[in-house]
Amino acid sequence: MPRKISAHYVFPISSAPIKNGIIELDDNGTILNIIDPGKELKEIAGLEFYSGILVPGFVNTHCHIELSHLKGRFAEHTGLPVFISQISKARVADENIILKAIKKADLEMQNNGIVAVGDISNTEYSFFAKKHSKIKYHTFVEVLSVSPENAMAAFKSCKNLENKFSDIGLSASLAPHAPYSLSKKLFRLFNEETKKNKKTVSMHNQETASENELFINKSGDIFDSIKNMIGVDFSHFKPTGQNSLESVSHSFPKENKCLLVHNTFSKENDIVTANGCFNKLYWVFCPNANLYIENKLPDIPLFYKLKQKCTIGTDSLASNHKLSVLDELKTIHAHFPELPMWELLKWASLNGAEALQLSDKMGSFEIGKQPGVNLISNIDFNKMLLIPESKVKVLVDRT
């Protein structure tokens, strides 16, 4: 017998919210029907009614699960250059500690209603957890090396890791770390490879003001940080006189879906430039990590005003206290209450599923999909706002 679930509102995401809507599902969590009962909810045998709203399982489009063992290790508000320096020194640890932290982080995300993750990887540590998780992972194998002489070796190493993920049945693609962390030669190798396979790509973008300073006039904290790294020769770098995104956007295949992550210092001209370079562009916001590292948020209302496709990420536990998409949405609503809740929920589900090429299976309540069902309780229904007390509970997970 189908399971019937209802709440004050059902947000299918692909269509308008339904007051007192009903979702019918089979034993595997596949949606059989979505019912609009009209003005009044009639008594239906076996109906489960919950206080709150029903939304599809969340999609976390940016995470670093292999950094989970670094939770609580770093002070907040130090800025990105200091944070990067700390990460490079502290990420090496006992393998058992790393694996245990990865498993715990995966379970945390499941309990927080996350059904799919775009995860950054530099190592093989996450193989087992991803292979055996209920979460659907797409791994972005991070490409980085500022040395032109090391470009081919770095590329081959990343391609080898991507193939290892694929060999065990896990979805994976290459992803440049950031505009400043690849040589032109390595960017060319990445571009030539990825435009052949049409896979989704990702890159950290304008996470700190000094990223733009580096490309405009070869100055700033990021430049100083790279210049002072032991064994790194950055003398070949030539400033472009342009912002970082404009300087490297031509290095990406235009037809691939692309996720630009953080965008803390992106302005309207950057958005316009990016839309001219990418046909399938998604902007990823990780507000809690932005506050943790730089103590600054992107101009998120600007992206909404310009009708951009946005998604939500948690970043890593090295730069966040939790791996919770709902907590990210709550932070956005606390700072920008003018943004419609239905739009934020779309960013957290269907847009993310589209970006990771999973929208045929999840991201919205549609017949035949298996998106998972989350209950969000403690909503301000008068203003249709998420509030600090809002909580998520998984009612139906993806089997």
C-alpha positions as CSV (number, residue, x, y, z in Angstrom):
1,M,0.0,0.0,0.0
2,P,1.5,3.4,-0.9
3,R,2.7,5.7,1.8
4,K,0.8,9.0,2.0
5,I,2.6,12.0,3.6
6,S,1.2,15.5,4.0
7,A,2.2,18.8,5.8
8,H,1.0,22.4,5.9
9,Y,2.8,22.9,2.5
10,V,4.4,20.6,0.0
11,F,7.1,22.3,-2.1
12,P,7.5,20.2,-5.3
13,I,10.1,22.7,-6.5
14,S,9.3,22.1,-10.1
15,S,5.9,23.5,-9.6
16,A,4.1,25.9,-7.2
17,P,3.8,25.0,-3.4
18,I,0.7,23.0,-2.5
19,K,-1.2,23.9,0.7
20,N,-1.9,20.6,2.6
21,G,-0.5,18.7,-0.3
22,I,-0.1,14.9,-0.3
23,I,2.8,12.9,-1.6
24,E,2.2,9.2,-2.4
25,L,5.3,6.9,-2.5
26,D,6.1,3.3,-2.9
27,D,8.3,1.2,-0.6
28,N,11.4,2.3,-2.4
29,G,10.6,6.0,-2.0
30,T,9.6,6.5,-5.6
31,I,6.9,9.1,-6.0
32,L,3.6,7.7,-7.4
33,N,1.4,10.8,-7.1
34,I,1.3,14.4,-5.9
35,I,-2.2,15.4,-4.7
36,D,-3.7,18.9,-4.3
37,P,-6.6,18.4,-1.9
38,G,-8.0,21.8,-2.5
39,K,-9.0,24.2,0.3
40,E,-9.5,21.5,2.9
41,L,-7.6,18.4,3.7
42,K,-10.1,15.5,3.9
43,E,-9.6,12.4,6.0
44,I,-7.7,9.8,4.2
45,A,-6.9,6.3,5.6
46,G,-3.3,6.0,6.6
47,L,-2.4,9.6,5.9
48,E,0.6,11.0,7.8
49,F,0.3,14.7,8.5
50,Y,3.3,16.8,9.8
51,S,3.6,20.3,11.0
52,G,5.9,22.2,8.6
53,I,6.8,21.9,5.0
54,L,7.8,18.9,2.8
55,V,10.8,19.5,0.5
56,P,12.9,17.1,-1.6
57,G,16.2,15.8,-0.3
58,F,18.9,18.5,-0.3
59,V,21.8,18.6,-2.8
60,N,25.1,19.9,-1.4
61,T,27.1,21.0,-4.4
62,H,30.4,21.8,-2.6
63,C,32.1,19.8,0.1
64,H,35.6,18.5,1.0
65,I,34.7,15.4,3.0
66,E,38.3,14.3,3.2
67,L,39.1,17.3,5.3
68,S,36.5,16.3,8.0
69,H,39.3,15.4,10.5
70,L,40.2,19.1,10.6
71,K,37.0,20.2,12.3
72,G,37.6,22.8,14.9
73,R,41.4,23.0,14.2
74,F,41.5,26.6,12.8
75,A,40.5,30.0,14.2
76,E,37.7,31.9,12.4
77,H,38.0,35.1,10.5
78,T,41.7,34.7,9.6
79,G,41.2,35.3,5.9
80,L,41.7,32.8,3.0
81,P,45.5,33.1,2.6
82,V,46.1,32.2,6.2
83,F,43.5,29.4,6.0
84,I,45.1,27.9,2.9
85,S,48.5,27.9,4.6
86,Q,47.1,26.2,7.6
87,I,45.3,23.5,5.6
88,S,48.4,22.6,3.6
89,K,50.3,22.0,6.8
90,A,47.6,20.2,8.9
91,R,45.7,18.0,6.4
92,V,48.3,15.1,6.7
93,A,47.1,12.8,9.5
94,D,46.9,9.1,10.5
95,E,44.8,7.3,7.8
96,N,42.4,5.8,10.4
97,I,41.6,9.2,11.8
98,I,40.9,10.5,8.3
99,L,38.7,7.6,7.4
100,K,36.7,7.7,10.6
101,A,36.0,11.4,10.2
102,I,34.9,10.9,6.6
103,K,32.4,8.2,7.7
104,K,31.1,10.4,10.5
105,A,30.7,13.3,8.1
106,D,28.8,11.2,5.5
107,L,26.4,10.1,8.2
108,E,25.9,13.7,9.4
109,M,25.0,14.7,5.9
110,Q,22.5,11.9,5.6
111,N,20.9,12.8,8.9
112,N,20.7,16.4,7.7
113,G,18.6,15.4,4.7
114,I,21.3,15.6,2.0
115,V,20.9,13.1,-0.8
116,A,23.6,14.1,-3.2
117,V,27.0,15.8,-2.9
118,G,29.5,17.4,-5.2
119,D,32.7,16.6,-3.3
120,I,36.3,17.9,-3.9
121,S,39.0,15.2,-3.6
122,N,42.7,15.2,-3.8
123,T,43.2,11.6,-2.5
124,E,41.6,8.1,-2.4
125,Y,40.6,8.4,1.2
126,S,36.8,8.8,0.4
127,F,36.5,5.8,-1.9
128,F,35.0,3.4,0.7
129,A,32.6,5.9,2.3
130,K,31.3,7.1,-1.1
131,K,30.9,3.6,-2.5
132,H,28.8,2.4,0.4
133,S,26.8,5.6,1.2
134,K,23.1,6.3,0.6
135,I,24.3,9.7,-0.7
136,K,24.9,10.0,-4.4
137,Y,28.4,11.5,-4.8
138,H,30.0,13.3,-7.7
139,T,33.7,13.7,-7.0
140,F,35.5,16.7,-8.4
141,V,39.2,15.7,-8.6
142,E,41.0,18.9,-7.8
143,V,43.6,20.0,-10.3
144,L,46.3,22.4,-9.1
145,S,50.0,23.2,-9.8
146,V,51.4,26.7,-10.4
147,S,54.5,25.3,-12.0
148,P,54.4,25.1,-15.8
149,E,57.2,22.5,-15.7
150,N,55.0,20.3,-13.5
151,A,51.8,20.7,-15.5
152,M,51.9,17.4,-17.3
153,A,52.8,15.4,-14.2
154,A,50.0,17.1,-12.2
155,F,47.5,16.5,-15.0
156,K,48.3,12.8,-15.3
157,S,48.1,12.4,-11.5
158,C,44.6,14.0,-11.4
159,K,43.5,12.0,-14.4
160,N,44.7,8.8,-12.8
161,L,42.7,9.6,-9.6
162,E,39.6,10.4,-11.7
163,N,39.9,7.0,-13.4
164,K,40.2,5.2,-10.1
165,F,36.9,6.7,-8.9
166,S,35.3,5.7,-12.2
167,D,36.7,2.2,-12.0
168,I,34.8,1.5,-8.8
169,G,31.6,2.9,-10.2
170,L,31.7,6.5,-8.8
171,S,31.0,9.6,-10.8
172,A,34.0,11.9,-11.1
173,S,35.4,14.8,-13.2
174,L,38.4,17.1,-13.1
175,A,38.0,20.5,-11.4
176,P,40.6,23.4,-11.2
177,H,41.2,24.5,-7.7
178,A,41.1,28.2,-8.3
179,P,42.1,30.8,-10.9
180,Y,45.5,31.4,-9.2
181,S,46.6,27.8,-8.5
182,L,47.0,26.5,-12.1
183,S,49.6,27.5,-14.7
184,K,48.4,28.4,-18.1
185,K,49.7,25.1,-19.4
186,L,47.8,23.1,-16.8
187,F,44.6,25.0,-17.6
188,R,45.1,24.1,-21.3
189,L,45.5,20.4,-20.5
190,F,42.3,20.6,-18.3
191,N,40.3,22.4,-21.1
192,E,41.4,19.9,-23.8
193,E,40.4,17.0,-21.7
194,T,37.1,18.2,-20.3
195,K,35.6,19.6,-23.5
196,K,35.7,16.0,-24.8
197,N,33.6,14.4,-22.1
198,K,30.9,17.1,-21.3
199,K,31.2,16.4,-17.5
200,T,30.4,19.0,-14.9
201,V,33.4,21.1,-13.7
202,S,33.9,23.3,-10.7
203,M,36.2,26.0,-9.4
204,H,36.6,28.1,-6.3
205,N,36.0,31.7,-7.4
206,Q,36.7,35.1,-6.0
207,E,36.7,33.9,-2.4
208,T,39.0,36.7,-1.3
209,A,39.7,40.2,-2.5
210,S,43.3,39.5,-3.0
211,E,42.5,37.0,-5.7
212,N,41.5,39.9,-8.0
213,E,44.5,41.9,-6.8
214,L,46.8,39.1,-7.9
215,F,45.6,39.2,-11.5
216,I,45.2,42.9,-11.8
217,N,48.7,43.9,-10.6
218,K,50.5,40.9,-9.0
219,S,50.0,42.0,-5.4
220,G,48.0,41.1,-2.3
221,D,47.9,38.4,0.3
222,I,47.3,35.5,-2.1
223,F,50.3,36.6,-4.1
224,D,52.5,36.8,-0.9
225,S,51.2,33.4,0.3
226,I,52.1,31.6,-3.0
227,K,55.4,33.5,-3.3
228,N,56.4,32.4,0.1
229,M,55.6,28.7,-0.3
230,I,58.7,26.6,-0.1
231,G,59.8,25.1,-3.4
232,V,57.2,27.1,-5.5
233,D,58.5,29.3,-8.3
234,F,55.8,31.9,-9.2
235,S,58.1,34.2,-11.2
236,H,56.4,33.1,-14.5
237,F,53.1,34.6,-13.5
238,K,52.1,37.7,-15.5
239,P,49.2,39.9,-14.3
240,T,46.4,40.4,-16.8
241,G,45.0,43.7,-15.5
242,Q,41.6,42.0,-15.2
243,N,39.7,40.3,-12.4
244,S,40.6,36.7,-11.7
245,L,37.4,35.2,-13.3
246,E,37.7,37.2,-16.5
247,S,41.4,36.2,-16.7
248,V,40.7,32.4,-16.8
249,S,37.2,32.0,-18.0
250,H,38.4,31.3,-21.5
251,S,40.2,28.3,-20.1
252,F,37.0,26.4,-19.6
253,P,34.9,24.4,-22.1
254,K,31.9,26.6,-22.9
255,E,29.4,23.7,-23.2
256,N,30.2,21.9,-19.9
257,K,28.1,22.6,-16.9
258,C,30.3,24.7,-14.6
259,L,30.0,25.4,-10.8
260,L,31.7,28.6,-9.6
261,V,32.1,28.3,-5.8
262,H,31.9,31.0,-3.1
263,N,31.8,34.2,-5.3
264,T,32.3,36.3,-2.1
265,F,33.8,39.2,-4.0
266,S,32.0,38.8,-7.4
267,K,30.4,41.9,-8.8
268,E,27.8,42.5,-11.5
269,N,30.5,42.8,-14.2
270,D,31.9,39.4,-13.2
271,I,28.5,37.8,-13.5
272,V,28.0,39.4,-16.9
273,T,31.5,38.2,-18.0
274,A,30.8,34.6,-16.8
275,N,27.5,34.4,-18.6
276,G,29.3,35.2,-21.8
277,C,31.8,32.4,-21.3
278,F,29.7,29.6,-19.9
279,N,26.4,28.3,-21.5
280,K,25.5,26.2,-18.4
281,L,26.6,28.2,-15.3
282,Y,25.8,27.6,-11.7
283,W,26.9,29.8,-8.8
284,V,27.5,27.9,-5.5
285,F,27.1,29.7,-2.2
286,C,28.6,28.4,1.1
287,P,27.7,31.3,3.4
288,N,28.7,29.7,6.7
289,A,32.2,28.9,5.4
290,N,32.5,32.5,4.0
291,L,31.7,33.9,7.5
292,Y,34.1,31.4,9.1
293,I,37.1,32.3,6.9
294,E,36.6,35.9,5.6
295,N,33.7,37.0,7.8
296,K,31.9,38.3,4.7
297,L,29.0,37.1,2.5
298,P,28.6,37.3,-1.2
299,D,26.0,39.8,-2.6
300,I,23.5,37.0,-2.9
301,P,20.5,39.3,-3.7
302,L,22.4,40.5,-6.7
303,F,22.5,37.0,-8.2
304,Y,18.8,36.6,-7.6
305,K,18.1,40.0,-9.1
306,L,20.1,39.0,-12.2
307,K,18.1,35.7,-12.4
308,Q,21.2,33.5,-12.0
309,K,21.1,29.7,-11.4
310,C,22.4,29.3,-7.8
311,T,23.1,26.2,-5.7
312,I,24.1,25.6,-2.1
313,G,27.3,24.0,-0.6
314,T,28.5,23.4,2.9
315,D,32.3,23.5,2.2
316,S,34.3,21.4,4.7
317,L,34.3,20.9,8.4
318,A,37.7,22.6,8.4
319,S,35.7,25.8,7.7
320,N,32.3,25.1,9.0
321,H,30.7,23.8,12.2
322,K,28.2,21.5,10.5
323,L,27.5,19.9,7.1
324,S,23.9,21.1,6.8
325,V,22.3,22.6,3.7
326,L,19.4,23.9,5.9
327,D,21.9,25.8,8.1
328,E,23.3,27.5,5.0
329,L,19.7,28.5,4.0
330,K,19.0,29.8,7.5
331,T,22.1,32.0,7.3
332,I,21.1,33.4,4.0
333,H,17.6,34.2,5.2
334,A,19.0,35.7,8.4
335,H,21.0,38.2,6.3
336,F,18.8,38.5,3.3
337,P,15.1,38.0,4.4
338,E,13.9,39.5,1.2
339,L,14.8,36.4,-0.8
340,P,11.8,34.1,-1.4
341,M,11.9,30.8,0.5
342,W,10.8,28.9,-2.5
343,E,13.7,30.2,-4.4
344,L,16.2,29.2,-1.7
345,L,14.7,25.7,-1.6
346,K,15.1,25.4,-5.4
347,W,18.8,26.3,-5.0
348,A,19.1,23.6,-2.4
349,S,17.5,20.9,-4.4
350,L,16.6,21.0,-8.1
351,N,19.3,23.5,-9.2
352,G,22.0,21.4,-7.5
353,A,20.6,18.2,-9.0
354,E,20.7,19.8,-12.4
355,A,24.3,21.0,-11.9
356,L,25.5,17.5,-10.9
357,Q,23.4,15.9,-13.8
358,L,21.1,14.1,-11.3
359,S,17.8,15.9,-12.0
360,D,16.3,12.8,-13.6
361,K,16.4,11.0,-10.3
362,M,16.1,13.7,-7.6
363,G,15.8,17.4,-6.8
364,S,12.0,17.8,-7.1
365,F,8.8,16.0,-6.3
366,E,7.8,14.5,-9.6
367,I,6.2,11.2,-10.5
368,G,8.8,8.5,-11.0
369,K,11.6,10.3,-9.2
370,Q,13.2,9.1,-5.9
371,P,14.3,12.4,-4.3
372,G,13.9,11.7,-0.6
373,V,11.5,13.6,1.5
374,N,12.6,16.2,4.2
375,L,10.3,17.8,6.7
376,I,11.3,21.3,7.7
377,S,9.6,22.4,10.9
378,N,9.5,25.7,12.8
379,I,8.8,27.9,9.8
380,D,7.6,31.6,10.1
381,F,4.5,31.0,8.0
382,N,3.4,34.6,8.2
383,K,6.6,35.9,6.4
384,M,7.5,32.5,4.8
385,L,10.9,32.6,6.4
386,L,13.4,30.1,7.7
387,I,14.3,31.1,11.3
388,P,17.1,30.0,13.7
389,E,14.7,27.4,15.2
390,S,13.9,25.7,11.8
391,K,14.9,22.0,11.8
392,V,15.1,19.3,9.2
393,K,13.9,15.7,9.7
394,V,14.3,13.0,7.1
395,L,10.9,11.3,6.5
396,V,12.0,9.3,3.4
397,D,15.6,8.7,2.4
398,R,16.9,7.3,-0.9
399,T,17.5,3.6,-0.7
